[in-house]
Amino acid sequence: MAKAKLSDEVKTYIVQALACFDSPSVVAAAVKKEFGVDVSHDPNKKAASGLAPKWKALFGETRKTFLEDTATIAISHRAVRLRALQRMAEKAEIQSNMVLAASLLKQAAEEVGNAYTNRRELTGKDGKDLPVPVSPVTIFQFPDNDKS
């Protein structure tokens, strides 16, 4: 049975999805849903063998843009994550799943408190210096060697 030719639109979609690190099985399912086309993936074949230069170039450009521009990924923004947590917490509460609701509230609090960032405050409250820890002073008594 001969394979159906894929349109350039479908090929572009596939190349860009793979460049954005979507797995071949995820891409195949998305192509089926989006375009109604079945594409198979043979894990024994080398992925880029015989690929036209224009598709290799598109892959390269898309991968570079994807890696450099995380700002276009919605979940990378705190406000988006908080809104999603809000929706989930409300749904959990409606379903009387208080354990999940409490967990989501805790996660939201950690999100707001920068628990999920690399930033750590190296100053005291309101930008003041950190307090210097004071350790107890031990007073040593040396034996009196001067017993003449």
C-alpha positions in Angstrom: 0.0 0.0 0.0 1.4 3.4 -1.0 1.9 6.1 1.5 -0.2 9.2 1.1 1.7 12.4 0.4 1.6 14.9 3.3 0.9 18.5 2.5 3.5 21.1 3.2 1.3 22.4 6.0 1.3 19.1 7.7 5.1 18.6 7.2 5.7 22.1 8.6 3.6 21.3 11.6 5.5 18.0 12.2 8.9 19.6 11.8 8.1 22.5 14.2 6.6 20.2 16.8 9.6 18.0 16.8 11.9 21.0 17.0 10.0 22.0 20.2 10.9 18.7 21.8 7.4 17.0 21.3 7.8 13.3 21.1 7.0 11.5 17.8 4.0 9.8 19.4 2.7 13.2 20.7 3.2 14.7 17.3 1.5 11.8 15.5 -1.6 12.2 17.8 -1.6 16.0 17.3 -1.5 15.6 13.5 -4.3 13.1 13.6 -6.4 15.5 15.7 -5.5 18.7 13.9 -5.4 17.5 10.3 -7.2 14.1 10.4 -4.1 12.4 8.9 -2.5 9.3 10.3 1.2 9.4 10.4 3.3 6.5 11.7 6.6 6.6 13.4 9.1 3.8 13.0 11.6 4.1 15.8 14.1 1.9 13.8 14.5 4.6 11.1 17.0 7.4 11.4 14.8 10.4 11.8 16.5 12.9 9.4 17.7 10.5 6.7 16.9 12.0 3.3 15.3 15.1 4.8 15.2 18.0 2.4 17.4 21.0 3.3 14.4 23.3 3.7 13.0 21.1 6.4 16.4 20.8 8.2 16.6 24.6 8.1 13.1 25.0 9.4 13.9 22.5 12.2 17.1 24.4 13.1 15.4 27.9 13.1 12.4 26.6 15.1 14.7 24.9 17.7 16.8 28.0 18.1 13.8 30.3 18.5 12.2 27.8 20.9 15.2 27.6 23.2 15.8 31.4 23.2 12.2 32.5 23.6 10.6 30.9 26.7 8.5 34.1 27.1 6.1 32.8 24.5 5.4 29.7 26.7 2.4 30.7 28.8 3.3 28.5 31.8 6.6 30.2 32.2 4.8 33.2 33.6 3.8 33.3 37.3 0.4 34.9 36.6 -0.6 32.1 34.3 0.5 29.5 36.8 -1.5 31.2 39.6 -4.6 31.5 37.5 -4.4 27.7 36.7 -3.9 26.9 40.4 -6.9 29.1 41.2 -9.1 27.2 38.7 -7.8 23.9 40.1 -8.3 24.9 43.7 -11.9 26.0 43.1 -12.7 22.8 41.3 -11.2 20.7 44.1 -13.2 22.6 46.7 -16.4 22.2 44.7 -15.7 18.5 44.6 -15.0 18.5 48.3 -11.5 17.4 47.8 -10.1 19.5 50.6 -6.7 17.7 50.7 -6.1 18.6 47.1 -7.5 22.1 47.6 -5.1 22.7 50.5 -2.2 21.3 48.5 -3.0 23.7 45.7 -3.3 26.7 48.1 0.1 25.8 49.5 1.6 25.6 46.0 0.1 29.0 45.2 1.6 30.5 48.4 5.0 29.1 47.5 4.7 30.4 44.0 4.0 33.9 45.3 6.8 33.6 47.9 9.4 32.8 45.2 9.8 29.2 46.3 10.0 28.2 42.6 12.7 30.7 41.6 16.5 30.8 41.9 16.3 34.2 43.5 17.1 34.3 47.2 17.2 37.4 49.3 20.7 38.1 50.6 19.7 41.1 52.7 17.7 41.4 55.8 14.2 42.8 56.0 13.6 45.9 53.9 17.1 45.7 52.4 18.9 46.1 55.7 22.0 44.2 56.6 21.6 40.6 57.8 22.0 40.2 61.5 25.4 38.9 62.5 25.1 35.6 64.4 26.6 36.0 67.9 28.1 33.0 69.4 28.7 32.7 73.1 32.3 33.6 74.1 34.1 31.0 75.9 36.7 32.2 78.4 39.6 30.0 78.8 41.7 29.9 81.9 45.2 28.9 81.3 47.0 27.1 84.0 49.4 29.3 85.9 52.8 28.0 85.0 54.5 30.8 86.8 54.6 29.2 90.3 58.0 30.2 91.4 
